[in-house]
Structures are given as C-alpha cells and as structure tokens.
Amino acid sequence: MAAAAAGLSWRRVSSFTGPVPRSRHGHRAVAIRELLIIFGGGNEGIADELHVYNTVTNQWFLPAVRGDIPPGCAAHGFVCDGTRILVFGGMVEYGRYSNDLYELQASRWLWKKVKPQAPSNGSPPCPRLGHSFSLYGNKCYLFGGLANESEDSNNNVPRYLNDFYELELQHGSGVVGWSIPVTKGILPSPRESHTAIVYCRKDVGSPKMYIFGGMCGCRLNDLWELDIETMTWSRPEIKGTVPLPRSLHTANVIGNKMYVFGGWVPQSAGGEISAPDGEWKCTGSFSYLNLDTTEWIGLISDCQEDKSNLLPGPRAGHCAVAVGTRLYIWSGRDGYRKAWNNQVCCKDLWYLDTERPLAPSQVQLIRATTNSFQLKWDEVPTVEGYLLQLHADSPVPPVTGIPGTGIPETSVLSSQGGCSHHQSPQSLPSIPYAEMKVDHPSQTNNLIPNNVQVTLSYSSKVEGKEKVAAPENKLTQETMKNHTDATGFKGSSAPSLLPVCTSSSAQTSANVGELHDLDKQSVNPDASVSSTVSSTQTMVTQQAVKTESSSTNGAVVKDETSLTAFNSKSEAAEIAYVTPSTRVSTGQTNDSHSSRASQRLPASVKTRDRRWYDVGIFKNNSAVVSQFYLLPEETLNINSKTEGADVPDYRLLKKQDLFPGTVYRFRVAAINGCGVGPFSKISEFKTCIPGFPGAPSTVKITKSVDCIHLSWEPPASPSGNILEYSAYLAIRSTQLQENPSQLVFMRIYCGLKTSCVVTAAQLSNAHVDYTSRPAIVFRISAKNERGYGPATQVRWLQGKVTVTHN
C-alpha cells in the first residue's frame, strides 16, 4: 500500500534552532507534553547528554541537569511517569552493562540514583541491555534483554533473557522495590531489542502488555500478550500480514493502534526470507496493529522505500515518540550504509499525523469594538493551523434598552439544545464582559494570507510562545501544564453573551485573564503565584501556576432584593446570572458548511441564511477579525480534501467588513497533516454599539489580613463621563447545582472610586470555579450616560482552597 493511498503525510522538520544533538543509535526518548526528551545512545562513543526538543517552537536545548548524573548508556530502559523519568540498565561501555536505576525530576532537571529493594522471592535484575521497560499505573514492567555471562567485558559471552520483573513506584518520587510476579501461561522466548507497549481498551478496562519481535540469534516477529490483572501470558490470534521479523525497531501506541517502524529485517531474495544466518538490512517499513482486533495493517512496505526524501529512510536503533496523535522519529542507524563497521547514523527528524485533530474549544472573546473582534481559543496539540469561520446575522440596529444597560436581548440555550433569541421576562439585559488579559498579543494578525495548501509546511509554522525556560536551561512544572497556561487563556464555564462596548483603538488593554495575590502587594497578571483566600495567609504552591483566562461576554442582572423577586426597572442589581450562549456543536460533521444546529433551531432562525464564511487560516490560536471572505459555498468544503488539494487563494476573493451592533457566530477547526478536523462548538458575539464605555483595565488584587483590595484603571475609551463602577463577586447558589455553567454574581461595590474592599464575610460566600483551576471570579464594569459597558472578568487563582462555607 502506498503511503499516499494509506493517507500518510510524513513531514521532515527542516527548520529548527538550538544545539542539535549529534546523530546516534541505541538512544531512547519520551515525551512530556510538547517536549521530546532524549537520552543516551552512541555513535563513536556513548552519549551522556540530555537533549530536549520543543515540538511547538522547533527548538533544541540542553537543560542544566544536576544531582546524581548517570553515565552515558545505550539500549537502556526509559519511561516517563508524569514529570519524572526513570532510566534502567543499558550498555555503559563496550561489553559492560548496567543494572542501575536513576530518576530524573524533569520539573527541576534533578537526577537521583535510586536503590529499589530486592525481590523477596529472588535476585534483582542482572545488568543488561536491549530490554523492554514499560510503565502502567504505578508499576514498571521489565522483560528480557541481553546479559554478558563473562566477568571480562572484553570477552563478551551473550545470554538472552526472558525474565520478568515488576518495579513498584512511590508517588511523585522514589521507588519501593522489585518483585518477580507469578505468571500463568508460557513466557515469551528469550530476546533483546524487542518492543513492549501497554494498552487498555476503554470498554474492557483490562490492561494488556504486548511484546513484539526482537533478537535471539535470529530475528523474531512473534506477538505476545500479558494480561496485567491476571498475569497471564498468551499468543493472541492475529489477522492481516505480519511484518517481517525484526529487531531494533520502535513501537508506539496512538489511540488503539501500535505503530511499528524500522529495524533490522531479513534481506529478501526472490520473495523468500533468507535463512537465519543470511543477510539482514535496515528497513523503513511501517505498519500498525489494531489492538482491539489484533489485525496487522501495512502502511509502507520495504519495496516502497526510496530516496525521494518524502518518507523517512530505512533505519534501526532510532527513537520514536508519540506527542498526542503525532508520531516523531529521530536519528538511528542509516540503512543505506551497508558497511557493518561503519556506524553511520541518520540526522533527520520526521513526524507523522496519524489522525485528524480534535475539535478546538469554543472561540472566546477577548475584546470587541464596533467593527472587530479579538478572539482566542485553546490550543490543540500538534497542529499546523486553524480554520476560523463565521456566520453573520443581519445587522442589529442600536437599541436604547432598559436604563443602566445597553443590550436589547440576550442569547440563551434552549432546553432542547437549540438556539433561541428572546428577552427573558425575569432578566435585565446583560452586562457583558471581557476577561483580564495577561499577555499582550501583537496586533499583527497571524493570518496566512496566501495559503494555498490546507495543511501548512512545518517550516512555515510561526514559533509559538516558549513554554519552558529554554534559554536558562530550566523546566518548571508549569511547563507540564496545558500549553495555554503560558499564553493565559483557557475556557470558562461562563459562555459568552452578546457584548456591548464602545469603539476603541486597536491597542489591546489588559482586560482578559487571572490574578494572583501576595500579602499587601499588587500582583502583575503574569505572576506565577497561586494563593488561597485564607484571611490569614497567602499560599504559594510548589507548582507555580500562571494566569489563565476565558472570555464570555456578559451577565444577566437580577434584582438586589432576592434571588426570586424581580424588578424590571431596578438599576441597583445585586445578583447577576451568566446565561449560556453556546450554540449546538457542529464538531462531528465533516462538512464545513453543514450545521447540526439548524436541525434544532426555532423556525425563525432556520429560515436565516446558514452559510459559513472563511475568516482565514491562522497559524496560532488567536485572531483579530474585522473582515471575512465572501467565498462561494460550493468551494468551501475543504474537510474532504484529498492529497494535494488546494483551497481557494484568498487574495482573489472579496472581503466583507464587520458591521456595528451585529451578531456573529464563530467556529474553528484545527488543521494537521491529515487535513481539517471537526469544528468547535459555536460561539456568538456582537460587535459594539457606539457610545458605551469600554471595560476597566489593569485590575490588581492586594491581600490584607482580613480582606482583599480590588483596584482597576478607568476604561481607555469612556465615551463620555463615567458615572459609576460596579464590582461583582461570583457566589454560591442553588442555581449552580442545577446548572454549574451558570455563574451567579453578587454586586459588592457601586461607586465612582476605582477601588474597593472585599471583606472576609463576602469572600466566605464566594463560589470557587473549577472550570480549569480553582479560582474566585470577579467582574468590574463602568457606566456612562448610555449605560454599562462590557465588564472585565478576573479569575483569582486559588491554591489549597480555604474558602469558608457557612
């Protein structure tokens, strides 16, 4: 099967920065989020450096490791458990093997040599190389390898092993000890340079370990299964064409598939596999085993290998790592070099997207003006771009509305999941908000203006924000958090409402994000501090947390007198409810212009034009939208693109400007080497109506002993005189139990000052939002002659939550 026919699109990484490690074989690699961490291997000497590659920024770096730094080793065991890595055994020099165990805390780049207890029913593992070392839960499973029977390292007497050990880990750091499990069934035959993976079916839940191939004097292609719960070995019944016998290959689990690449295989002669003592060669063949059906599927065969640089070349002893649904391959023994005494290694780094990307989160509003939106959505790992689309309603004329507000209607999600527009008889028009902004993205949009390929070349990818302190050779535990942490945006439980805000300049004020507090100090939103709401202390957690944010756009205000009574003319609103405006997801459809939402919309909405228009393809997870492309609907269906298909050249298309006071719906889909993935749920925002004040900015929280001080800066665009400010606190409510996404707000301040005190009594009633990380939510909005403008929302991150529940 040809690679193209199999839907494969291998990409060679051609543009990167930093100190590139020298090529090698026998090394090992793991992934911690977007980072590839590579250790050991050899080529003219065994390497002892630890190399890290950031797959987002295409940057190599050498972290400054410390502690009990292990010697260089090759063909060792290498597993990752959270942010710690365990290294066991391997060859430390020719003929001398190791059985030492080291632990690396990647959050601090700290090495530690650990000494596990010996098993109660036997001896600990002997020194070895070429073994498998697999992690499941809090245990590592060691199988096989090659030992040297001779005490003289220069007189190598090889012994193939099939012993099986279990290593119990302590939580976070350290190990308990080795044990020798009592197994049932027949053990796999002795071998080295095999692969072992662990897989657990979602519907069955019984974890299985699969061992494939290896070397025991001749190369193998047998498949063995171990039921980890019952400790029973078996030979599963397999279907399909089994790959050639091989060793020094790689096997990685992505989804329900075990992808096998490369290795040493027998040299075919006239279609016949050579005898065990015949010739062998490196291969670039590529297959996967469906772990649910145990069926082998061949993707690239030996006869399809070529030197066209469209596929990774034949190799053995390479490393392969899965980052999400993307498979990376680096270096290894070069299969084109036939000389056995010439250890020539590949220098290339490749990746393959094995599946289309998942749907991104809903589009979030950072800022709205009369004719533009600044939008953001959570990043999707290992993608090359995002397709953003919008659907426009007819322009909505400015409406005076009820005094003290400026929104003529709210948008809610009906009980059937459909979208409806109505003015609730028990709600004032909403006070929209945009959350406190943490970083300051450039106003240069990341739009790909001349994109002619749906999938983007890797070299054209703009570097994202670095998540690790690579220049300082330091990786904090924060690096291991969601990639969006460093850029400051995550989803909130409060979906957006129709915004009303004044027109403003393109300069983005800091009006989206989260804050932390320090005792009696103002805190920059970028501060990596997490604190509690305790009235006596501020907790700085070991795992420093950066700010995060989401953006919804308003709150429906209820009367101050009670949670049930309602005065439609009251401006002194004390309780604010966030009503969802989330539209029905169209994320499962492959047609970029079909919308399942239309099946459940009210008749008045069904009759509207449901056409989706391209805003553009963006490299990063943010966009400033002021126009969209008037693209014929029949040319927009790029989800079903075939290999090499082009999308329309946006330079040839007409653009349409956004209108003031108009409702726009947005959805976004991620793009990788497999094409365009499903679209996100739909978000709905409204461009601003001129005349209302902008959102307050630069919110600061200062913690005192028995209260906190909240302060802010006036809106950059007041559009007249500011008459008052209102500050709100999200509080606990029985309504939250019924609908956790519907936050309830109590007004805690109303006045002309740009600061207020939040008492311990008020904080004791605060709702702690666990949408992303625990946070107490505040909103602040300004009012001028026309009414309240958009509010700034601040999520005050909590450490160990100590909010008192009365």
N, C-alpha and C positions, 0 to 999 in steps of 0.2 A: 504494500500500500504506500503510495507516495505521500510525502509529508503534506503537500498541499491538499491532497484528497482527504487526508486524515484531519484537516482543519488546523494543522500546526503552523505556527509562525514564529520560528526561532529568531531571536534578536541578539546580535553581538553588541556588547557595550563598547562603544568606540570613544567615548568622551568621559574622562574622569580626572580627578585631581588627587593630590596627596601622594605619599610614598607607596608605590606599588610593590607588593612582596615579590620576591624572586620566584620564578616558576618552580614547581616541585611535584612530587607524587608521594602517596602514603600519608598525606595530611588529613585532617578532619575539620569539619565545620558545623556550626549550629547557628540558629537564628534567634535573636531576641528582638521581637517586634521587627523594625525595618533594618536591623543591623545583622550583617553576616560576621561571625567571629570565627577566625581561622587560626589553628594552632598546629605546629609540628610539621612533619613531612621532611622530605630530603631531596636534594639534588646537589651532588658534590658536597656532602656534609649534611647532618641533620639540623633542621632549623629549630631555634628555641624562642623565636619572637611570637608575640600575639598580635595578629593583624585584624583590623576591623574595617568593614566596608559598609558605608551608609547607602542603602539602595534608593533612598529618596533624593539625596544630594549628589550621588555618584562620587563620593569622597572616600578615599582610603586614609586611615590614620593608625598610628602606633600608640596605644594608650600607655601611660606611665604606670606599669604594674609594680607592685611591691609585695613584701611578705616572703613566704617560702616559695620562691620562684622555682618551678620544676625545670629539670634539664630538658633539652630538646628530645623529642621522641617521634617515632613514626609507627603507623599501623596500630594505633592505640585506641582505647575506648574513649568516647567523647559525647557526653549527654548534657542537656540543658534542663534545669528544673527552675522555672521562673526566671530569676536573675542570677542564679548560681549555676556554675558549670562544673562537672566532675570529669576528671581525667584518670583513666586507669590503664596501667601497663604500657606495652609498646616496646619498640626497639630503641634503646638509648645510644647504642653504638653497635657496630657490626658484630653479630654473634652474641651480644649481651642484651638480654631482655629484662623487663621490669615488672614488678607487681605492686608498685607504689600507687597510692591513691591521693590525688590532690583535688582541692576545691578552690574555685575562683568565684569570689563575690564580685560580679560584674558591675554592681552599683558603685563599688569603690575601687575596682581593679586590684583587689586584695587576694593574693594566693595564700593558701594554707594547706600544709600537709596533714592529712588525717589518717588515723590509725584505727580502723574498724576492729571490733572483737573477732576472734577466730570462731568458726562454727563449732557448735557443741558436739557435732557428730562427724567431725573430720578435720582435715587440714585446710588452711586458707588457700586461695588460688595461687598456683605457682606462677613465676614470671612467664610472660607470653607476649606474642604479637598476633595480629590478624584475627583477633577475637571479635565477637559482637557484644555490645554493651547497650542495653535498651532500657528506657525508663517507662514505668507505668505507675501512676499514683505516687506513693512514697517509697517505691522499690525499684532498684535497677537489677536487670537480669543479664548475667554473664554466661556466654556459651562459647565453648570451643577455643580455637586458636592454635598457635604453633609454639611449642616449647623446645628448648635446647637441652638434650639429655646430658651433654658434656659440660663439665665444670670449666673446661678451657674454651673461652669464647672464640679462639681461633680454630677450634676443632668442632665445628657445628654438627651435632647429631640431632636431626629434626625429629620431633614426635608430635603427631597430630592429636588434638584433644577433642573430646566431646563431653567434658564435664560441664555441670550446670550449677550455677550459684545464684543466690538471691542476696542483695545488699539492701538493708533497711536504712532509710534516711531519717534524720531528725528534721523537724520542721524548720525551714529557714536556713539552718547551717548545721554542719556536722552530720555524722552517721552513727548508727547503732552498731551494726556488725554484719558479718557474713553468716549465711546459713546455707545448708545443702538441702533443698526441698526433696521430699519423697515424691517421685513422679510415677505415673502409670503409663503403660504402653511402651513401645520401643523407642529408645533415644535415637536422634539422627546420628548418622555415622560421623566419625571424627573429621574435622575440616578446619581450614583457616581461610581468611579473605572471602568469607561469605557475607551475606547481609541478613539482618533481623529487624523487623518492624513490629509494632504493636497496633492493633486495630480493634475497635469496639463498635459493633453495629448499634445504631440508635434504637432499633426496635427490639433487639435481643438483649443487649446490655452485658453480654459475657465477653470479656476482653480475650483476644487471641494474639499470640505471637507467631509470626511467620518467618521461617528461615528458608533462604533460597540460595542455591549454588554454593560455590566455594571450591577449595582445592584440597585434595588428599592424595597427592601423587598423580592424579588426573583431575580434570575439572568436572564440576557437577552441575546439574540443572534440576535437581530434585527439590520439591517443596514440602516443608514440614510445618505442622500446626501444633501449637501448645495452647490448650485451654488453661488460662492462668488461674481461674477459680478452682478447677478440679485437678490441676497439674497433670493433665493427660496429654501425651504426645499421640499424634496421628498423622497419616498421609491423606490429605483431602483429595477427593476426586476432582480432577481438573478437566476443563474443556478448552478448546482452542489449540493453537500451535504453541507449544512450549518453546521459549527462547533457547538458543544454543547453550551448551554447558559453558560456564564462565566463572571467573574469579576476579577480584579487584574491581568489581562493578559497584554501582550505587543503587539503593532502593529507597524511595521516599513515598510517604502516604500523603495524598491530597484528596480530600473527600473520601470516597470508598474505593479509591484506586491506588495500587502500589506501582509506581513508575520505576522501571529498571533501565538504566542507561550504561552503555560501555562495558569495559572489562576485557579480559583475555578470553578469547574463544578459539575453538579449533579452526585450523586453516582448511577450508573445504577444497576438495579436489574432485571435480566432475560430479558435484552434488552430493558426494559422500563425505561424512565427517571422518577426519583422519584418525588413526589409531591413537591410543593414549600417549604413545611416545612420538607422535608425529609433530608437525609444525603447528604453532599457535600464533595468533595475531591479536592486536588490539582491534576493538570494534567500536563503531559509532551507532550501532543498532539501538533501537528504542522501543520498548513495549510497556504495556501495563497489565496488571492482574486486577480484574474486578473482584474485590474482596468479599462481596456479597454473593457472587455466583461462582467464584473461583474459575473464571474464564480468562484465558490469556488473549490479548489483542495486540497484534503487531502494528507499530506505527512507522518505524523506519527500519528497513532490513539492511543487511550487510551489502547487498548488491546496489542499494541506493546511495551508499556513501560516495561522496565526490569531493573535489577540491574547489567547489564553487563559492565557498565561504557563506553559503546560505544555511548550512547546518553545522553543528559542532563536529569537528573532526574526530576520528577514532582515537580513543584514549583509555587508559586504565590507571587505577590508583588516584583518580581525581576526587573532588568532593562535590556533592550535590546537596542543596538546601532548599526547603520549601519556605517561602515567605507568603503567607496567605495561600492563594491558588496559583502563585507563580513559582516556577522551579528555576533555580540558579545552578549553573555548573561552572567550576573554575579549575583551570590547570590540569595536571595529570600527565602521565607518560604519553608521549606523542606516538600514535600508532603508525604514522607514516615512516618513522625511522626504524629500519629493520635490524640495525646492529645491536646485538644483545649487550655489548659492553659500552654502548653509547647512551647514557641516560638523558636523552633529550626530552624536555617537557614542554607542554603547551603553555602559552602565556595568556590565553584568551579567557574572557568572562562572557557567558551566554545566559539568556533567560528565555523561558517559555511560559506564556499564559495558558493555563490548561482549561480555564473556564471563563465565560463572560463575567464581568464584575457584578457584584451585588448592587442593589439599588442604594443610592446615597440617602442620607437623611433628608428631611424636608428642607426646602430652601428657607433660610432665616433672614429677616430684615435687620440690617444694621442701621440704615438711615434712609429716609425718604425725603425727596424735595418735590416741587411742583411738577418736575418733568424727568425725574430719575430715581433709581433705587440703588443703594449699595447693599449687595446680597452676599450671603455666605452659607455654606453647608459643610457638614462634617466630611473630612477626607475619607476616601475609600482607599485602602492599601493597594499598592502596586497597580496603579492606573496611569494612563498616559494623557488623559484629558477628560473633560466633561462637556456634554452637550446640554446646553440650557435652552429651554423653550418657554414661551409664554402664550397665554390666550387672553385676549382683551375683550372686556365688555364695552358697551357704548360709553362714551364719556358721561360722567355723572356731574350734573351742574352743582355749583356750590349751594349749600343749604344752610340757612341761618341756624336751624336746630333749636334745641332747648337751651336756655341761658346757662352759661357755665361750661358748655361743651361745644363741639363742632362737628360731630359725626351724625349724619342723618339716619344711619341704620347700622345694625350690627350684623355679623355673619355667624351663623351657628350651624352645628352639625345635627341633622335631624336624627330621631331615634332609629330610623331605618338606615342611617349611614349616608343618606343623600345630602345634597347641599341645598340650603334654602336661605332666602333673604327675608328677614322680617324685623320689625321693631317690636321687641318684647314689651308686653303691657306692664311688666314688672321690672323694667330696666331703663335706666337713663342711658343715653348714648355713651359710648366707651371713651375712656381716656387712653389714648394709645401710648405706647412707649417703645423706646429702643434701648437696649441694654448698654451698660457702661463699657466702652471699647477699651481693650487692653493694649493691643498693638495698633500701629498706625500704617495701614497698608498704603502703598503708593497709589496715587490717583491714576497712574498709568495702568490701564486695564490689561489683564493677561490674555486678552482675546487673541486667538490665532486667526489673523485676518485673511490669510491667503491659503488656508488649509484646503488641500485637495485630496488628502487621504483621511479617512475616518480615524484610522489608527495612526498615531504620530511616531516618528522615528525617535529612538531613545536619545540620540544626540541632540534633538531639538528641544528636549524637555528642560524647562527652566528649573534651576535649583530651588527647592523649597526651603523653608526655614529650618536650619540645623537643629536637631533635637538633642544633640549631645555636645558637650564642651570639647569638641574635637581639637581646636587649637590648643587647649590646655591639657589635652590628652586625658580627659576625665569624663566619666559617665556616671551621672547621678541616677538614683532610682526613678527620678521624674522622667528620665528618658524612656523608661519602660512603660510609661503611661500611654494613654491614647495619643496618637500623633497630633491631634488637635490641641492638646494641652498647651504646647508651646506657642501656638498661634492664638489661643484664647477663645475658642468658640466651640460650644457643644450644644446639643439640643436641650430644650427645656420642656417641662410638662405643660407649659402655658402656650398653646398655639396662638398665632397672631390674629389680631382683629384688623379691621380697616383703619389705616392710620390717617390722622390729620395732622399736618405740621406745616410750618411756613417754609417758603422757599429759602434756600440758603446757598452759600458758596460751595464750591466743590471741596473745600478743605474739610476734612472729616475731624470733628472734635471727638474727644474721648468719651463716647457715650454708649459703649457696649462693653460689658464684662463683669468681673467679680472683684471683690476686695477682700483683703485680709486685714487683721488689726494687730498692732503692737501696743503695749501699755503706753498710754499718753503720747502716742506718736501718730502722725498721719502716715498712711502707707501708700506707696505707689502701686497702682494696679498690677504691675509686673512682679511685685514682690513674691518670692517663693516661700510663703509662710502660711501655715494653716493654723487656725486658732479656734478655741471653744467660745461659748457665750457665757462661760462662767463669770460671775461677778467678782471673783477673787483672783483669777489668774488668766493668763493667755497661754495656750498650749501650742508650742511649736513642735510639730510631729517630726519623727525621724525621716519620714518620707515627705520631703518638702513638696508641696503641691502648688503649681502655678495657677493663675486665674483661668477661668473658663467662662463661657457665656453662651447664651442663646438669644434669639430675638423673636419675641412676639410683639404684638403691636397695640395692646390696649387692654382696658378693663371696663367691664360694665359696672356702673356705680349704683349701689343700693343706699337706701335712706339710713341715716345715722341712728334712728330711734330703735330699730330692732332688725333682726335678720329676716323677719317675715313681713312686717309692715312696710309700706312703700308710699312715698310722697313724690309724685312725678315732677313736682316743681321745686323739690329741695335741691339747693346747691351745696349744702353743708353735709355732703355724703361722707359717711364714716366707713362703710363696708363696700369693698369693690370685689366683683367677681370676674374672673377671667373666663370668657366663653370661647370654646374651641371654634376655630375657623378652618380646621383641617378638612381638606376635601378627600373624597374617596380615592384610595390608592389606585393608580393605573400601573403600578410597578410590575405586574405579572404579564402584561401584554407585550408582545414583540413588535407590535405595530405602533410606530411613533406617533400616529395620528388617531388611533382608536382609543376611546376613553370609556372604561367601565363605569365611570361616574355618571355618564349620560343615561345609563340604564336605570339609575335610581334617582335622578333629579326630578324636581317638580316640573309640571308641564310647561310653566312659564320659562324655565331655564332650558328645557330640552329644545325649545324652538330656537334658541340662540345658535349662532354660528359656533361650532365646537372645534374649529380649526386651530391647530397649534403651529406657531411660527418659531423659527430658529432665532435665538438671540446670538448664538455663536458657539464655537468650541473653545473652551478655556483650558489653559494648562493647569491652573491652580483652582482651589476650592473657594473662589470669591469672584465677584464680578460687579462692575459698575454699569448699570443698564440705563441707557437713555434712548435706545433705538432697538428695533428688531427688523429682521429681513422679511420682505414680502415675497415669500417663496411659494411657488405653486405646490399645492398639497400632494400632487402625484409624484413629485420629485423628492419628497421629504422622507420617504420610507427607507431609511438607511440602516435600520436594525437588521434587515435581511440581506445585508451586503454580502457579496461573495468576495473571494480573494482578489485583491487588486482593484475593487470597485471604487470609484471616486464619488465624493459628494460635490454638490454644486460649488462653483467658485463664487464665494461671497462678494468678490469685487464686482461681479457682473449683476448683482441683484439690487433692487431698490430697497431703501431703508425707510422706516416709518418712525417718527419721533413719538415718545410717550406724551400723553395729554395730562393736564392737571385734573385732579378730582376724579380719576378714573380707576376702576378696579381692574387689576391684572392678576391672573393666575400663573404660577410658575411651577415647573417641574424640571428635574435634572437627572441625567443618566451618565454613568461613568463609561469610559472607553478604555479598552486594553487591546492586546494583540488578537483577541478572539472577536472583537467587534464592540458594538454598543450594548450595554446591559439594560436591565429593566429600569423604568423611570421611578423616581421617588414619589411619595405621596404629594399631593398638590397643596401648595401654599397660596394664599390670596392676600394681596396688599393693595393699598390705594395710594395713588400719588396725592401730594398735599394740596390743600386748598389755600391759596394765599391769604395772609392776614393773621394766622395764628402764630403764637410764639414757638420757637424751637425748643428742644429738650435741654434741660440743665446739663452741665458737663462737669468733669473733674470732681467727681464725688469722692470724699475722703471719710474714713471712719477712724475715730480716735477712741481708744478704750480707756476708761477710768475704772475705779474700784467697783462702783455700784451702778454704772451706766455707760452708755457709749455716746459719743458726739458725732453727729452726721452733718457734714457740710458739703457745699457744692458751689459751682460758679454759675452765674446767670447764663441764659441761652445766648449763643453767639448772634442769633437773629431774633430779637424780641418782638419785632414787628409792632412797635408801639411801647407803651408803658406797661411794665409788669405790675399787676395789681396784687398778686399774692402767689405763694408757692404752697403746694400740698405735698406732704410726705406720707407714704403708706407702708405698712408692715403686713406681710403675709401671715395670717393667723390660723390656728387650728379651728376646724369646723366640722360639724357632722356632714356637711355637703362634700367635704374632701373624702370622706369614707365612701360616699356614693359614687363620686367621680373624682379620683385623685388628680386628674389633669386640670381640674377647675379650681385654681387657687382663689382663696378668699382674702381680701385685703381690708385692713382697718386703718383709717386715717389717724396718724399720730401727731400731725402738725399741720397748721394752716396759718400763714402769715407772710410778712414782707421780708423777714430775715432769710439769709441764705445758709442757715444752720439751725439745728435743733438738737435736743437731748432726748435720747431714747432710754427710758428708765428700766430698771430691772423688772419691775412689775409688768411693763409692756412686753419685755423680752420673754418673760415667763409664759406668755400666751403665744409666742411665735411658732409658726409651722416650720419645721425643718424639711426642706425639699431634698429628696434623694434621687432626683431625676438623673443626675450624673454623679456628683459627690455631695455630701451633706452641706447644705447652705441655707442661711436665713435670707429671705428676699425682701428688698426694699424697692419702692418706686418713688420718684420725685418728679413733679410736673409743675409747669409755670402757666399762669393765666394772664391774659391781657384783655383788652376791651371786647374781643371777639369770643374769648373763652379759653379753655385749657388746650394747650398743645400736647405733643407727644411726651410721654414720661420716660425718664431714664430709669432702667431697672438695674439694680446691683445685687448680685448674689454674694453674700458674705460667707466665705467658705469656713466650715467648722472642722475642728479636729475631732477629738473624742467629745461627742455632743453631750453637754451637761445642761441643756435647757430644762428648767424645772417645769414639770407638768402638774399643775394644781388639781 
